């Protein structure tokens, strides 16, 4: 399963299926949605002078016009259940759009 599939499987239900790579494909974004992008791809460990697995560091940007506290906790839980390690969550309010924007940094090993 690709890292994209793992993310969409982990948090898709939480965002009513509104989870996309890189950007929202709609002109008018829904009240709650998430986009994700790769941050770093690096070898996890080496054996016999070859990389044996890869770590995929990702950023998941969650947007909501409502209260984000429950969503943040549930997203963390769902990502952990699907093999992700959360390394940080940054929160910002976008005054121009009215969205609360959470940037969830996480990583998983490539299967």
Secondary structure, DSSP 8 states (H G I E B T S, - for coil): --HHHHHHHHHTTTTTT-EEESS--SSS--SEEEEEEEEEEEEEEEETTEEEEEEEEEEEEEEESS--HHHHHHHHHHHHHTT-EEEEEEEEEETTTTEEEEEEEEEEE--
